[in-house]
Amino acid sequence: MSTQLTPAMRQYVEIKSRYRDCILFFRMGDFYEMFFEDAIRASRLLDIALTSRDKEANIPMCGVPYHARNAYLSKLIQQGCKVAICEQFEESGGRGLFRREVTEVVTPGLVFQEECLDARGNNFLAAVRFRPPFAYAALDATTGEFFYEACASGEGLADALYLLSPAEFVFLEGEGMPLPEEAGGTRGKLGRIVEGKLTTSLSPAAVDDFLIPEGLTGMPGGDHPVHGVVRAALYYLHLHQPAALAEISRVSEKEGQQYLAMDETAVRTLEIFSTLSGERRGSLLWAVDRTRTPMGARLLRAWLSAPLVDAGKIGERHGAVEELVAAPADRKDMGERLSGMADLSRLASRLAQDRSGPRDVVALASALEILPGIRELLGTAVSPLLRGARDRLGDHGEAVGKIFAALHDQAPLGMKDGNVIRPGYDPRVDELTHLLTHGKGMLAEMEVRERERTGIPNLKVRYNRVFGYYLEVSRSHLERVPDDYIRKQTLVNAERFITPELKEFEAKVLRAEEERNAREEELFLALRDSLKDYLPDITRGSEAVAEIDVLLSFADLAVANAYCRPVVNSGRDIVIENGRHPMVEKILGRHAFVPNDCRLDPRETQVALVTGPNMAGKSTYIRQVALIVLLAHAGSFVPAENAEIGVVDRIFTRIGASDDISRGESTFMVEMRETSRILSGLTERTLVVLDEVGRGTSTFDGLSIAWAVAEYLHGSAHLPKVLFATHFHELTDIARTSPRARNFHVSVREWQGEIVFLRRIDEGSASKSYGIQVARLAGLPDPVITR
């Protein structure tokens, strides 16, 4: 077929052969065209028309406008595609065929276009070892974040990846999805996390041959189980975005024992980042996020993903929040300064990778210009965290001065738009700009002069990209056109002409514009290169801003919602006075929510059995306690009047009912798997939250299992703290024979034959289940109720 193709199509086929796993965006004029299988696939994914380039050859084709490229690119990336962007350059030889080459390959985990990114979330590429010893390395090339973790089990790997939510996965050949016996039953869970994401296997030989960048610090040794995944992530970055390697200066280890552990089930059922229906609204993150900057928003998510377990470090965060709470004027001033700040982290990354346009660099300067004011507001800070962040903000006056001296405040996105360099910065640019600016006046003078010379009152001097400058004369005055006018184009109602004087002017202006643009680009590139010397300081400043922003967010949240400073200590008690559920309270309003106490300890109330009718609030209450514990460990104040919390190292939950259709597992099997994992993972600092254990099977079997689980937890040598909500009233008898188990119930009042849920947790067991009354409240027909 290639012998029948045009030169441009042969060029396409040759380039496409080097990027077989990508959709090729092939620049042709003002469009990016796609052909053959790419066109068929892209037209379906983008919902655009599929046409044919050549009716005889019948080559499928579709295209997108070059100026809308990123919008279409985003759609393809979100659907797990790789896209190779092939640009066209100057004409070569006499054939008129443009030189074309791929300038970058964009993948879901290696994308830098703003339209394709969530400003308030990371975009991680995960290199994973899915076989024992389990490990992963996570890389966000847009911010330079790079870390790794060795996981003790397939379950641990699945939990880490679920929290991380990578955009793309890579792995070495032979280290893909584990065999069932290797993953401890987590093959299905890992499969669900990877499902729908772009996944690429890499040649071990190619990865081994790849030379690690010399400046990278923190690289694990060759015998470390994570060495391979760290190399794989760097190799994949080198393969598709080699310029981005310059931004990756360090890799660090994430040590799981430093953080409060939560498995996938806990993160999902506590609705930390999204509700059970997949919405952000209604989640914990939605309820507590008052950050002003993209960097702060990403760090807040990271803190909620990995709450601390060191009481001293937790106290430092609480101390910083308390100091900000006590300074309302400074807090307000800092908040106003941070609001609308550009994404310093990603701007620095773009600068390091030579991706910054003029507007990016001006945005960088505008953001850096804010930092001295924040540093001044923190001048008398007492908190070690605030003092440390203040000192890392840095002084960026030299970099800011360079940028604003060179660039227009309203600099364009790209160099081709011109008007980049500030007047007075470069004499030659000023001279050429003067010529271009006054050229319009010269054209106006020429137009007046030609009207007077020819007697044509409506003669006009105009310009378009095809003909350049020309004189336009209406048909009614063609007889007055002088002999020195050269006809260029005939229209329906007018004709267009050129003159030697006009073409000379055009050549002069175009030369001036071309020279000015070249000079501006030269100056801009020199400026951009010089700014790279400031990148370490800018990165430190960005990290400090993120930390200040999160602490400020916690302080604003505490003041607005009357949160208290919790005491997190090395003890084992959890004591909460008038605690509230952060998400439900935000939806209902603080005064509409009924607060409740909670006390758990290893002596008298190790297991709290909570009974009461459905809809009374049992699930809300036990979730509420877990969320308060999580917030306290993350460094936030908590929705309560008082809270004293002994360090918790793990939160387990077994809440709700759901099938796992992908693994052929029933509701009951899912419930039992989750319960089994809880019972095998207990420590003396574990908080266990159980809701309706045993509901997925028959009443007798369910009661038996629930009873046995409660007794096992009570009898465990670890003495974990347990909140056990149940509709099995018989379980209340456990408290009679188990010294550390106590009964609690959700109070209900009967009034005129109806029940009123008081939402108050009181000691003792529920008197009855009120199932019929709840059925009536749910709207079951009277014949069903009376039956």
C-alpha positions in Angstrom: 0.0 0.0 0.0 2.9 2.4 0.8 3.7 2.8 -2.9 0.2 4.3 -3.4 0.5 6.7 -0.5 1.3 10.4 -0.8 4.6 11.6 0.6 2.8 13.0 3.7 1.1 9.7 4.3 4.3 7.7 3.8 5.8 10.1 6.4 2.9 9.3 8.7 3.3 5.6 8.4 7.0 5.8 9.1 6.5 7.8 12.3 3.6 5.7 13.4 5.7 2.6 13.1 7.9 3.9 16.0 4.9 4.6 18.2 2.6 1.6 17.7 1.2 1.7 21.2 0.2 5.4 20.9 -2.5 7.4 19.1 -0.5 9.6 16.9 -1.6 13.3 16.7 -0.1 14.2 13.3 0.1 17.9 12.7 -1.1 19.0 9.3 -1.7 22.8 9.1 -4.2 23.9 11.7 -5.3 20.3 12.6 -3.9 17.2 14.3 -5.0 14.4 12.0 -5.3 10.7 12.9 -5.4 7.9 10.3 -6.1 4.2 9.9 -6.8 2.3 13.3 -6.0 5.5 15.3 -8.7 7.4 13.5 -11.3 4.6 14.1 -10.4 4.4 17.8 -10.1 8.2 18.4 -13.4 9.0 16.6 -15.2 6.6 18.9 -13.4 7.8 22.1 -13.7 11.5 21.2 -17.2 11.3 19.6 -16.0 13.1 16.4 -16.7 12.4 12.8 -14.8 9.6 11.0 -14.1 10.5 7.4 -11.7 9.3 4.6 -8.6 11.0 3.3 -8.6 9.4 -0.1 -11.8 7.8 -1.5 -9.8 5.4 -3.6 -7.4 4.3 -0.9 -10.2 4.5 1.7 -7.9 5.7 4.5 -10.0 6.4 7.7 -9.3 9.8 9.1 -10.4 12.2 11.8 -8.9 15.3 13.2 -9.0 18.0 16.0 -8.1 21.7 15.7 -4.6 22.5 17.0 -5.8 25.2 19.3 -8.2 22.8 21.0 -5.6 20.0 21.3 -5.4 19.8 25.1 -9.2 19.4 25.5 -9.2 16.4 23.2 -5.9 15.1 24.7 -7.6 15.2 28.2 -10.4 13.0 27.0 -8.1 10.4 25.6 -5.8 10.4 28.6 -8.9 9.9 30.9 -9.7 6.8 28.9 -6.3 5.3 29.4 -4.7 6.2 26.0 -1.1 7.1 25.2 -0.8 10.0 22.7 2.3 10.8 20.7 2.2 14.5 19.6 3.9 14.9 16.2 4.5 18.6 15.2 5.4 20.0 11.8 8.4 22.3 11.2 9.9 24.2 8.3 9.6 23.0 4.7 12.4 20.8 3.5 13.9 20.7 -0.1 11.7 21.7 -3.0 9.0 19.1 -2.4 7.1 21.2 0.0 6.9 18.4 2.5 7.1 19.6 6.1 9.6 18.0 8.5 7.6 16.3 11.2 8.7 14.7 14.4 7.2 13.5 17.7 7.9 16.2 20.4 6.4 14.3 23.4 4.5 11.3 24.4 1.7 11.9 26.8 0.4 9.1 29.0 -2.1 9.2 31.9 0.7 9.1 34.5 3.0 11.4 32.5 0.9 14.4 31.5 1.8 18.0 32.0 -1.0 19.9 30.2 -3.2 21.7 32.8 -6.4 20.7 31.2 -5.5 17.0 31.8 -4.7 17.5 35.5 -6.6 17.9 38.8 -5.1 21.0 40.3 -6.0 19.8 43.8 -4.8 16.2 43.4 -1.6 14.4 42.5 -1.1 12.6 39.2 0.9 9.5 40.2 2.6 7.0 37.9 3.1 3.8 39.9 5.8 1.2 39.2 4.7 -1.9 40.9 6.0 -5.3 41.8 2.8 -7.4 42.0 4.7 -10.5 43.1 6.5 -11.2 46.4 8.3 -9.3 47.7 5.6 -6.7 47.0 6.7 -3.1 46.4 5.8 0.1 44.5 7.4 3.4 43.6 5.1 6.4 43.1 6.2 9.3 40.9 4.4 12.6 40.2 6.4 14.2 37.4 4.4 17.4 37.6 5.6 18.1 41.2 8.7 16.1 41.5 7.4 13.9 44.3 8.9 10.4 44.2 8.8 7.8 47.0 8.7 4.0 47.4 7.4 1.5 49.9 8.0 -2.2 50.5 4.8 -4.0 51.4 4.6 -7.1 53.6 1.7 -8.6 51.7 -0.5 -8.4 48.7 -3.2 -6.9 51.0 -0.8 -4.2 52.1 0.1 -3.4 48.5 -3.6 -3.2 47.5 -4.3 -0.9 50.4 -1.4 1.4 49.5 -2.3 1.6 45.8 -6.0 2.2 46.7 -5.0 5.3 48.8 -2.5 6.4 46.1 -5.0 6.1 43.3 -2.4 6.1 40.5 -3.3 7.3 37.0 -1.1 4.7 35.4 0.8 1.5 36.2 4.1 0.0 34.9 5.8 -3.2 36.0 8.7 -5.4 34.9 7.9 -8.4 32.8 7.4 -11.3 35.1 6.3 -9.1 38.0 2.7 -8.6 36.9 -0.5 -9.7 38.5 0.2 -12.3 41.2 -0.9 -15.9 41.2 -3.8 -16.4 43.7 -1.5 -18.3 46.1 1.0 -15.5 46.0 -1.3 -12.7 46.9 -3.2 -14.1 49.8 -6.5 -13.8 48.1 -6.0 -10.2 47.0 -5.6 -10.8 43.2 -9.1 -9.6 42.7 -8.6 -6.5 44.8 -5.5 -5.6 42.9 -7.3 -6.2 39.7 -10.0 -3.8 40.6 -7.5 -1.1 41.4 -5.7 -1.5 38.1 -8.9 -2.0 36.1 -9.4 0.7 33.5 -5.9 2.2 34.0 -3.2 2.1 31.4 -0.8 -0.7 32.4 2.6 -1.3 30.6 5.1 -4.1 31.1 8.8 -3.2 30.7 11.8 -5.2 29.6 14.0 -6.0 32.7 17.1 -5.9 30.5 16.2 -2.4 29.2 15.5 -1.1 32.7 18.8 -2.6 34.0 20.7 -0.9 31.2 19.2 2.5 32.0 21.6 4.9 33.8 20.2 6.5 36.9 20.6 10.3 36.8 23.7 11.3 38.8 22.0 13.9 40.9 19.3 11.6 42.3 19.6 11.1 46.0 18.0 8.4 48.2 18.3 5.7 45.6 17.9 2.3 47.4 20.6 -0.3 46.9 20.5 -3.0 44.3 19.6 -5.7 46.9 16.6 -3.7 48.2 13.2 -5.2 47.1 12.1 -1.8 45.8 15.2 -1.2 43.7 13.6 -2.6 40.6 10.4 -0.5 40.8 12.3 2.7 41.4 14.4 2.0 38.3 11.3 1.1 36.3 9.6 4.4 37.1 12.7 6.4 36.1 13.2 4.4 33.0 9.5 4.9 31.9 9.9 8.7 32.5 13.1 8.7 30.5 11.4 6.8 27.7 8.5 9.2 27.3 9.4 12.5 29.0 13.2 12.6 29.2 13.2 16.4 30.0 11.2 15.7 33.2 14.1 13.7 34.6 15.8 17.0 35.5 13.0 17.7 38.1 13.5 14.4 39.9 16.3 15.1 42.4 15.4 12.7 45.2 13.5 9.6 46.1 12.4 8.8 49.6 11.1 5.8 51.5 7.5 5.8 52.9 7.7 3.8 56.1 4.3 2.5 56.9 4.9 2.1 60.7 5.1 5.9 60.9 1.4 6.3 59.9 -2.0 5.2 61.1 -2.9 2.3 58.8 -6.2 2.1 57.0 -7.1 -0.6 54.6 -9.2 -0.1 51.4 -12.4 -1.0 53.3 -11.8 1.6 56.0 -11.0 4.4 53.5 -14.1 3.5 51.5 -16.6 2.9 54.3 -15.5 5.9 56.3 -15.9 8.0 53.1 -12.6 9.8 53.6 -12.2 11.0 50.0 -15.5 10.1 48.3 -18.9 8.9 49.4 -20.0 5.3 48.8 -21.7 6.6 45.7 -18.4 8.1 44.4 -19.1 11.8 45.1 -16.7 14.2 46.7 -19.5 16.1 48.3 -20.3 14.4 51.5 -16.8 13.0 52.1 -14.5 13.8 54.9 -12.2 15.7 52.6 -15.1 17.8 51.4 -16.1 18.6 54.9 -12.7 19.7 56.2 -11.0 21.2 53.1 -10.5 25.0 53.5 -7.2 25.1 51.7 -6.5 28.1 49.4 -3.7 26.7 47.2 -3.3 23.7 44.9 -0.2 22.7 46.9 -2.1 22.9 50.2 -5.0 20.8 48.8 -2.7 18.0 47.7 -0.9 18.0 51.1 -4.2 17.9 53.0 -5.1 14.8 51.1 -1.7 13.3 51.9 -2.1 14.0 55.6 -5.6 12.4 55.6 -4.1 9.4 53.7 -1.3 9.0 56.2 -2.2 10.3 59.7 0.7 10.3 62.1 1.2 7.9 65.0 4.0 9.8 66.8 2.2 11.7 69.6 5.0 14.4 69.7 4.7 15.2 66.0 0.9 15.2 66.2 1.1 17.6 69.1 3.3 19.9 67.0 0.6 20.1 64.4 -2.1 20.8 67.0 0.2 23.5 68.6 0.5 25.2 65.2 -3.2 25.1 64.6 -3.9 26.5 68.1 -1.5 29.4 67.5 -3.3 30.3 64.3 -6.7 30.0 66.0 -5.5 32.5 68.6 -4.5 35.0 65.9 -7.6 35.8 63.9 -6.3 39.0 62.2 -3.1 37.3 61.0 -5.0 34.2 60.0 -7.4 36.3 57.9 -4.5 38.2 56.3 -2.6 35.0 55.4 -5.7 33.5 54.0 -6.3 36.5 51.7 -2.7 36.4 50.5 -2.8 32.7 49.8 -6.2 32.8 48.0 -5.7 32.5 44.3 -2.0 31.8 44.5 -0.7 29.9 41.4 0.5 26.3 41.7 4.1 27.0 42.8 5.1 23.4 42.8 3.9 22.7 39.2 5.2 26.0 37.9 8.7 25.1 39.3 8.4 21.7 37.7 7.5 23.3 34.3 10.5 25.6 34.7 12.9 22.7 35.4 11.6 20.8 32.3 11.8 23.9 29.9 8.0 23.8 29.6 7.4 27.3 31.0 5.9 29.9 28.7 6.1 33.6 29.4 2.8 33.6 31.3 4.0 30.7 33.4 7.1 32.6 34.5 5.1 35.7 35.3 2.7 33.6 37.4 5.7 32.1 39.2 7.0 35.6 40.0 3.5 36.7 41.2 3.3 33.7 43.5 6.8 34.2 44.9 6.0 37.9 45.5 3.4 36.8 48.1 5.9 34.8 50.3 7.6 37.7 52.1 4.3 39.0 53.4 3.4 35.6 54.8 6.9 35.3 56.3 6.4 38.7 58.0 3.1 37.6 59.5 4.8 34.5 61.0 7.7 36.6 62.3 6.7 36.0 66.0 5.5 32.4 65.5 6.2 30.2 68.5 5.2 26.8 67.1 8.2 24.8 65.8 6.2 23.9 62.7 5.2 27.5 61.9 8.8 28.7 62.5 10.2 26.0 60.3 7.8 26.7 57.5 8.4 30.5 57.8 12.2 30.0 57.5 11.7 27.7 54.4 9.6 30.3 52.6 12.8 32.1 51.6 13.6 35.4 50.0 12.9 35.3 46.3 13.4 39.1 45.6 16.3 38.5 43.2 14.3 36.0 41.0 11.2 38.1 41.1 13.1 41.2 40.2 14.7 39.5 37.2 11.3 38.3 35.9 9.4 41.6 36.3 12.3 43.5 34.8 12.3 41.4 31.7 8.6 40.4 31.1 5.3 42.2 30.6 2.9 41.8 33.5 0.3 40.4 31.0 2.8 38.2 29.1 1.2 35.8 26.5 1.0 32.1 26.8 3.5 31.4 24.1 6.4 33.2 22.3 4.6 33.4 18.9 2.1 35.9 20.3 4.8 38.5 20.8 4.7 41.4 23.3 6.8 39.3 25.8 9.6 41.6 26.8 8.9 44.7 28.9 9.7 48.1 27.3 13.1 49.4 28.3 14.7 45.9 28.9 16.3 45.5 25.5 17.1 48.4 23.1 16.7 46.3 20.0 13.3 44.9 21.0 12.2 48.5 21.7 13.4 49.7 18.3 11.6 46.9 16.5 8.5 47.3 18.5 8.4 51.0 17.7 8.6 50.2 14.0 5.7 47.7 14.3 3.6 50.0 16.4 4.1 53.0 14.2 3.7 50.9 11.1 -0.1 51.1 11.7 0.2 54.9 11.5 2.2 54.6 8.3 -0.5 52.4 6.8 -3.2 54.9 7.7 -1.1 57.7 6.1 -0.7 55.6 3.0 -4.4 54.9 2.8 -5.2 58.7 3.0 -2.5 59.5 0.4 -3.7 56.8 -2.0 -7.3 58.0 -1.7 -6.3 61.5 -2.5 -4.1 60.4 -5.4 -6.7 58.1 -7.0 -9.9 59.9 -6.1 -11.2 56.6 -4.7 -13.0 57.6 -1.5 -13.5 54.1 0.0 -10.1 52.6 -0.9 -8.7 50.6 2.1 -5.4 49.1 3.1 -5.9 45.7 4.6 -4.0 42.5 5.6 -4.6 38.8 5.7 -2.3 35.8 6.2 -2.6 34.6 2.6 -1.9 37.8 0.6 -0.2 39.9 3.2 -1.0 43.7 2.8 -3.1 44.8 -0.1 -5.3 47.7 -1.4 -9.0 46.9 -1.8 -11.1 48.9 -4.3 -14.8 48.4 -4.8 -16.0 47.6 -8.4 -17.7 50.9 -8.8 -14.3 52.7 -8.7 -12.2 50.3 -10.7 -11.9 52.7 -13.6 -9.9 55.0 -11.3 -7.2 52.4 -10.5 -3.8 53.7 -11.6 -1.4 51.8 -13.8 1.1 51.0 -11.0 -1.5 48.9 -9.1 -0.9 45.2 -9.6 -4.1 43.0 -9.4 -3.9 40.1 -6.9 -7.4 38.9 -6.4 -10.9 39.5 -7.8 -13.9 39.3 -5.4 -17.7 39.6 -6.1 -17.9 43.3 -5.2 -14.2 44.4 -5.1 -10.7 43.8 -6.3 -7.4 43.6 -4.4 -4.2 45.2 -5.6 -0.6 45.6 -4.4 2.0 48.3 -5.2 5.8 48.2 -5.0 5.7 50.7 -2.1 3.2 48.5 -0.2 5.2 45.3 -0.7 8.4 47.1 0.4 6.6 48.2 3.6 5.3 44.7 4.1 8.7 43.2 3.8 10.1 45.7 6.3 7.3 45.0 8.8 7.5 41.3 8.5 11.3 41.4 8.9 10.9 43.5 11.9 8.2 41.2 13.4 10.3 38.2 12.7 13.4 39.7 14.2 11.6 41.0 17.2 10.0 37.6 17.9 13.4 35.9 17.5 15.1 38.4 19.8 12.3 38.1 22.4 12.6 34.3 22.3 16.4 34.6 22.8 16.0 36.8 25.8 13.2 34.7 27.3 15.1 31.5 27.0 18.2 33.1 28.6 16.0 34.4 31.5 14.3 31.0 31.9 17.7 29.2 32.1 19.0 31.7 34.6 16.0 31.1 36.9 16.8 27.4 37.2 19.5 28.4 39.8 16.7 29.4 42.1 14.7 26.1 41.8 15.9 24.5 45.1 14.7 27.6 47.0 11.5 27.8 45.1 10.8 24.1 45.8 11.4 24.6 49.6 9.2 27.7 49.5 6.4 25.8 47.8 6.5 23.0 50.3 6.4 25.6 53.1 3.3 27.3 51.6 1.5 23.9 51.4 2.2 23.2 55.0 1.1 26.7 56.2 -2.0 26.4 54.0 -3.1 23.1 55.6 -2.5 24.3 59.1 -4.4 27.5 58.3 -7.2 25.3 56.8 -7.4 23.3 60.1 -7.5 26.6 62.1 -10.3 28.1 60.0 -12.2 24.8 60.3 -11.8 24.8 64.1 -13.0 28.4 64.5 -16.0 28.0 62.1 -17.2 24.7 63.5 -16.2 25.0 67.1 -13.7 22.1 66.9 -11.6 21.5 70.0 -7.9 20.7 70.3 -7.6 17.0 71.1 -5.0 15.6 73.5 -3.2 12.7 71.7 -1.0 10.8 74.1 0.8 7.5 74.5 -2.1 6.1 76.6 -4.7 3.7 75.3 -8.0 5.4 76.2 -10.3 7.2 73.8 -12.5 9.8 75.6 -14.7 12.0 73.5 -17.2 14.5 75.0 -20.1 15.7 72.9 -18.5 14.5 69.6 -20.1 15.1 66.3 -19.9 13.6 62.8 -18.0 16.1 60.6 -19.9 15.4 57.4 -23.4 15.0 58.7 -22.9 18.1 60.8 -21.9 20.1 57.8 -24.9 19.0 55.8 -27.4 19.4 58.7 -25.9 22.4 60.5 -24.1 22.2 63.8 -27.1 23.1 65.9 -29.3 20.4 64.3 -26.8 17.6 65.1 -27.1 15.7 68.4 -23.6 15.3 69.9 -22.6 12.2 71.9 -19.9 11.0 74.2 -17.6 8.0 73.8 -15.3 6.2 76.2 -13.2 3.2 75.2 -10.4 1.8 77.3 -8.7 -1.6 77.9 -10.0 -1.8 81.5 -13.8 -1.3 81.6 -15.0 -0.4 78.1 -12.9 -2.3 75.7 -15.9 -3.4 73.7 -18.9 -1.1 73.3 -22.0 -2.9 72.1 -24.3 -0.4 70.5 -27.9 -1.5 69.9 -31.0 0.3 68.6 -33.4 0.2 65.7 -32.3 0.8 62.1 -32.3 4.5 61.1 -31.7 5.5 64.8 -28.1 6.5 64.2 -25.9 3.6 65.2 -23.8 3.6 62.1 -23.4 7.4 62.2 -22.2 7.2 65.8 -19.5 4.5 65.3 -18.2 6.2 62.1 -18.1 9.5 64.0 -15.7 8.1 66.6 -13.4 6.7 63.9 -13.4 10.0 62.0 -12.6 12.0 65.1 -9.7 9.7 65.8 -8.5 10.0 62.3 -8.7 13.8 62.2 -6.8 14.0 65.5 -4.0 11.9 64.2 -3.8 14.0 61.0 -3.2 17.1 63.1 -6.6 18.7 62.9 -8.8 19.9 65.8 -11.9 17.7 66.1 -15.7 18.1 66.3 -16.2 17.7 70.0 -16.1 19.7 73.3 -13.2 17.7 74.6 -11.2 14.7 73.3 -8.4 12.7 74.8 -7.1 10.0 72.5 -4.4 7.4 73.0 -2.4 6.8 69.9 -4.2 4.4 67.5 -2.0 2.6 64.9 -4.8 1.1 62.8 -8.5 1.6 62.1 -10.4 -1.4 60.9 -14.0 -1.2 59.7 -16.7 -3.7 58.7 -19.6 -1.5 57.7 -22.4 -2.0 55.1 -23.2 -4.8 52.8 -21.9 -5.3 49.2 -21.3 -8.1 46.8 -18.0 -8.6 45.0 -19.3 -9.7 41.6 -15.9 -9.5 40.0 -14.7 -12.3 42.3 -18.0 -14.2 42.4 -18.3 -13.5 46.1 -21.6 -12.9 47.9 -22.3 -10.2 50.5 -21.7 -12.7 53.2 -18.4 -13.9 51.8 -17.2 -10.3 51.5 -18.2 -9.6 55.1 -16.4 -12.7 56.3 -13.2 -11.9 54.4 -13.2 -8.4 55.9 -13.9 -9.7 59.4 -11.2 -12.3 59.0 -8.6 -9.7 58.1 -9.6 -7.6 61.1 -9.2 -10.5 63.5 -5.8 -11.4 62.1 -4.4 -7.9 62.2 -5.1 -6.7 65.8 -2.7 -4.8 67.9 -3.0 -3.2 71.3 -3.6 0.2 69.6 -6.2 -1.0 67.0 -9.6 0.7 66.8 -12.2 -1.7 65.3 -15.5 -0.4 64.0 -18.1 -3.1 63.2 -21.6 -2.6 62.0 -24.1 -5.4 61.7 -21.7 -8.4 61.5 -23.6 -11.5 60.4 -26.4 -9.7 58.5 -25.5 -11.5 55.2 -26.7 -15.0 56.3 -29.5 -16.6 58.2 -30.5 -15.1 61.6 -29.2 -18.0 63.6 -25.9 -18.3 61.8 -25.5 -14.5 61.7 -26.1 -14.2 65.5 -23.7 -17.1 66.2 -20.9 -15.5 64.1 -21.5 -12.0 65.5 -21.4 -13.4 69.1 -18.2 -15.3 68.4 -16.5 -12.3 66.8 -17.4 -10.1 69.8 -16.1 -12.6 72.2 -12.9 -13.1 70.2 -12.3 -9.4 70.2 -13.0 -9.1 73.9 -10.7 -12.0 74.7 -7.8 -11.0 72.5 -4.5 -10.5 74.3 -4.1 -7.2 72.4 -7.3 -5.7 74.0 -8.2 -3.7 70.9 -10.8 -0.9 71.3 -14.1 -2.0 69.6 -17.3 -0.3 68.6 -19.8 -3.0 67.7 -23.2 -1.9 66.4 -25.7 -4.7 66.0 -29.4 -5.3 65.5 -29.0 -8.7 67.3 -30.5 -7.8 70.7 -29.2 -11.1 72.1 -25.6 -9.9 71.9 -26.3 -7.6 74.8 -26.0 -10.7 77.1 -22.2 -10.7 76.3 -21.8 -7.8 78.7 -23.0 -9.9 81.6 -20.1 -12.4 81.3 -17.4 -10.2 79.7 -16.0 -7.7 82.2 -14.7 -5.2 79.6 -17.8 -5.2 77.4 -20.6 -2.6 78.0 -23.9 -2.0 76.4 -25.0 1.2 74.9 -28.2 2.1 72.9 -29.6 4.8 70.7 -32.5 6.3 72.6 -35.9 6.2 71.1 -39.2 7.6 72.5 -42.7 6.4 71.7 -45.3 9.1 71.3 -48.9 8.6 70.2 -48.1 5.3 68.6 -45.1 6.7 66.7 -41.4 6.5 67.4 -39.1 9.5 67.7 -35.3 8.9 67.2 -33.5 11.0 69.8 -30.1 10.3 68.3 -28.6 10.1 71.8 -26.3 7.3 72.9 -27.1 6.1 76.4 -25.7 3.3 78.5 -27.7 0.0 78.6 -29.2 -2.1 75.9 -32.2 -1.2 73.7 -35.5 -2.4 75.0 -36.8 -3.6 71.6 -36.0 -3.3 67.9 -38.9 -1.2 66.7 -38.7 -3.0 63.3 -42.4 -2.7 62.5 -42.4 1.1 63.3 -39.3 1.6 61.1 -41.0 -0.3 58.3 -44.0 2.1 58.7 -41.6 5.1 58.6 -40.1 3.7 55.4 -43.5 3.8 53.8 -44.5 0.2 53.5 -48.2 -0.2 52.7 -50.5 -0.8 55.7 -51.6 -4.3 54.5 -47.9 -5.3 54.7 -47.5 -3.7 58.2 -50.7 -5.3 59.6 -50.0 -8.7 58.1 
